[in-house]
Amino acid sequence: MLPGAEEKLMENGTGGLCRTRKMEALARMTASLSHDLNNILGAIEGYATLLLNAMPKDDPSRPDIEEIHKAERRAADIIRKLMLFSRGGAGRRTEVDMRDILAGLAKKARAFLAPDIAVEISCQEGLAPAQADPALLEQALLNLVMNAGEAMPAGGLLRMSAADAPDGAGASCPRPAERPSGFLRVSISDNGCGMTPEIMDRLFEPFFTTKPKGKGTGMGLSVAYGIVNRHNGWTEVSSEPGKGSVFTVYLPKSAGVASGPDRK
């Protein structure tokens, strides 16, 4: 049984334990497959490069080999995301000011959010920094922001907030032995289409998507899940059909200096 599984069973019942076991089993299987596929892709990339280097620029077969090379790069990107899910990534942890992270997310979000989606940011005054790799943390949260935007095709309101987690929040951490002394709570919420319990149960599985075929790989939430887990944090979701969704990420606090005044 996984570390913390007994506690998970007591808190959430057999359903919670089953979900924990399922995600861990998926992560182990994905790690093994990713390693094998990465080796195969390495060979494809190597031979395609050799062929292109030896081939004249005007060779009629060159466009076909270039397409093989492009397909290998797309597949390699999917494998990279699978590895982030299965092994996560803690990177180089440092003190991260959540005000800066949220402000940067809001700026990047404007490039892909529909113009009729409003964005609100709030950050608790005096909030201590998070202990995280800033690039990986931004990637995880950006995936959640993109998911929120896609849930509001007719426009709406996207809220991002950061605050101290309430007392007792650590009780729901799936790895009690790794609990830090305190947590930050970062929430990404939307007032979009919401989700059914059946969708929520599979939400973080690699390649699971409700989008039409060819419209997405289903890896965005899986990557976010893996990154947060490897930071000794965890993710909670609440949603109802027609009432939007809230993704809440819990991250360990740093012992550093608290952030300055609230930014809205």
C-alpha positions in Angstrom: 0.0 0.0 0.0 1.3 3.5 -0.9 2.5 5.8 1.9 -0.5 7.6 3.3 -3.0 5.3 1.7 -4.4 4.3 5.1 -5.0 7.9 6.0 -6.6 8.5 2.7 -9.0 5.6 3.2 -10.0 7.0 6.6 -10.6 10.5 5.3 -12.3 9.8 1.9 -13.5 6.2 2.2 -12.8 3.4 -0.3 -13.4 5.7 -3.2 -10.6 8.0 -2.2 -8.2 5.1 -1.7 -9.2 3.6 -5.1 -8.4 6.9 -6.8 -5.1 7.2 -5.1 -4.1 3.6 -6.1 -5.3 4.2 -9.6 -3.2 7.4 -10.1 -0.1 5.8 -8.6 -0.5 2.7 -10.8 -1.0 4.9 -13.9 2.2 6.8 -12.9 4.3 3.7 -12.6 3.0 2.3 -15.9 3.5 5.6 -17.6 7.1 5.9 -16.4 8.0 2.5 -17.8 6.3 3.1 -21.1 7.8 6.6 -21.4 11.3 5.3 -20.9 10.9 2.6 -23.6 9.2 4.9 -26.1 11.8 7.6 -25.5 14.5 5.1 -26.6 12.6 4.2 -29.8 12.0 7.9 -30.6 15.7 8.6 -30.1 16.5 6.0 -32.8 13.9 7.5 -35.2 15.3 11.0 -34.6 18.9 9.9 -35.1 18.2 8.0 -38.4 16.0 10.8 -39.7 18.7 13.4 -39.0 21.4 11.2 -40.7 19.1 10.9 -43.8 18.5 14.6 -44.0 22.2 15.4 -43.6 23.1 13.1 -46.4 20.2 14.1 -48.7 20.5 16.9 -51.3 18.2 19.9 -50.7 16.3 19.2 -54.0 15.8 15.4 -53.3 12.1 14.7 -54.0 12.0 12.4 -50.9 13.3 15.1 -48.6 9.8 16.5 -47.6 8.8 13.0 -46.5 11.8 12.6 -44.2 11.2 16.1 -42.8 7.6 15.1 -41.9 9.0 12.0 -40.1 11.3 14.4 -38.2 8.4 16.7 -37.3 6.3 13.8 -36.2 9.1 12.6 -33.9 9.4 16.0 -32.3 5.6 16.0 -31.6 5.8 12.6 -30.1 8.8 13.6 -28.0 6.9 16.5 -26.6 4.1 14.1 -25.6 6.7 11.8 -23.9 8.1 14.7 -22.0 4.6 15.5 -20.7 4.1 11.9 -19.7 7.3 12.0 -17.8 6.2 15.1 -16.0 3.0 13.3 -15.0 4.7 10.0 -13.9 7.8 11.4 -12.3 6.7 14.9 -11.7 9.4 17.5 -11.4 10.5 19.5 -8.5 13.3 21.2 -10.4 15.4 23.7 -8.4 13.3 24.9 -5.6 13.6 28.4 -4.3 11.4 31.0 -2.7 8.6 32.0 -5.0 6.4 35.1 -4.6 2.9 34.1 -5.6 2.0 37.7 -6.5 4.6 37.6 -9.3 3.5 34.1 -10.4 -0.2 35.1 -10.6 0.6 38.4 -12.3 2.7 36.6 -14.9 -0.1 34.1 -15.5 -2.7 36.8 -16.0 -0.4 38.4 -18.6 0.2 35.2 -20.5 -3.4 34.2 -20.3 -4.6 37.2 -22.3 -2.8 35.6 -25.3 -5.2 32.6 -25.4 -8.2 33.5 -23.4 -11.3 34.8 -25.2 -11.7 38.6 -25.0 -15.0 38.2 -23.1 -13.3 36.3 -20.2 -12.5 38.7 -17.3 -9.5 37.9 -15.1 -9.4 38.7 -11.4 -6.3 38.2 -9.1 -6.1 38.4 -5.3 -3.2 37.6 -3.0 -3.3 37.6 0.7 -1.3 40.4 2.3 1.8 39.3 4.0 1.7 35.9 2.3 4.9 33.9 2.8 6.7 32.7 -0.4 6.1 29.2 -1.7 9.0 26.7 -1.9 9.0 25.7 -5.5 10.6 25.7 -8.9 9.1 28.9 -10.4 9.2 27.6 -14.0 7.5 24.3 -13.2 5.0 25.9 -10.9 4.1 28.4 -13.5 3.6 25.6 -16.1 1.3 23.7 -13.7 -0.8 26.7 -13.0 -0.9 27.8 -16.6 -2.3 24.4 -17.5 -5.1 25.0 -15.0 -5.7 28.5 -16.3 -6.0 27.1 -19.9 -8.4 24.5 -18.7 -10.5 27.1 -17.0 -10.6 29.2 -20.2 -11.7 26.3 -22.3 -14.6 25.7 -19.8 -16.0 29.2 -20.7 -16.5 29.2 -24.4 -19.2 31.8 -24.0 -17.1 34.0 -21.8 -17.1 34.4 -18.0 -14.9 35.2 -15.0 -11.6 33.5 -14.2 -10.3 34.1 -10.7 -6.8 33.4 -9.4 -6.0 33.7 -5.7 -3.3 32.8 -3.2 -3.6 32.7 0.6 -2.6 30.7 3.6 -4.2 27.3 3.8 -6.6 27.0 6.7 -5.6 25.1 9.8 -5.9 21.4 9.3 -5.5 21.5 5.5 -2.5 19.2 5.9 -4.8 16.4 7.0 -5.9 15.8 3.4 -2.3 15.5 2.2 -1.9 12.1 0.6 1.7 11.8 1.9 1.6 12.6 5.6 5.3 11.8 6.0 6.2 14.6 3.6 4.0 17.3 5.1 5.8 20.6 5.5 5.1 22.9 8.4 2.6 25.0 6.5 0.9 25.3 3.2 -0.2 28.0 0.7 -3.5 27.6 -1.1 -3.6 28.7 -4.8 -7.0 28.6 -6.4 -8.0 28.8 -10.1 -11.8 29.1 -10.6 -14.2 29.6 -13.4 -17.9 30.0 -13.8 -18.1 27.8 -16.9 -19.7 24.5 -17.8 -18.6 22.6 -14.8 -18.0 18.8 -14.6 -19.9 15.7 -13.7 -18.6 13.3 -11.0 -17.7 10.8 -13.7 -15.4 13.3 -15.5 -13.9 14.5 -12.2 -13.0 10.9 -11.3 -10.7 10.7 -14.4 -9.7 14.3 -14.7 -5.9 13.8 -14.1 -5.5 10.6 -16.2 -3.1 11.0 -19.1 -4.9 11.4 -22.5 -8.3 11.7 -20.9 -10.1 14.6 -22.6 -13.6 15.7 -23.3 -12.5 17.6 -26.4 -13.3 16.5 -29.9 -10.7 14.2 -31.6 -7.7 16.1 -32.7 -8.4 19.1 -30.4 -6.0 18.2 -27.5 -3.8 15.5 -26.1 -5.4 15.3 -22.7 -2.1 15.9 -20.9 -2.4 19.5 -19.5 -4.1 18.5 -16.2 -1.9 15.4 -15.9 1.2 17.5 -16.1 -0.1 19.9 -13.5 -0.9 17.0 -11.2 2.5 15.5 -11.5 4.4 18.8 -10.9 2.3 19.6 -7.8 2.8 16.1 -6.4 6.6 16.3 -6.8 6.6 19.6 -4.9 5.1 17.7 -1.9 1.8 19.4 -2.6 -1.6 18.1 -3.8 -4.6 19.2 -5.9 -8.2 19.3 -5.0 -11.2 19.9 -7.4 -14.8 20.9 -6.8 -17.3 21.3 -9.6 -20.9 20.9 -10.6 -22.4 20.9 -14.1 -23.4 24.4 -15.0 -21.8 25.9 -11.9 -18.1 26.2 -12.8 -15.1 24.6 -11.3 -12.4 25.4 -8.7 -9.0 23.8 -8.8 -7.1 24.3 -5.5 -3.3 23.6 -5.3 -1.6 23.2 -2.0 2.1 24.0 -1.8 4.6 24.0 1.0 5.5 27.4 2.4 9.0 28.7 2.4 10.5 30.1 5.6 11.4 33.3 3.8 10.1 36.8 4.2 6.4 37.4 3.6 5.2 39.2 0.5 4.2 42.8 0.5 0.8 44.5 0.2 -2.0 42.8 -1.6 -2.2 43.2 -5.4 -5.6 43.1 -7.1 
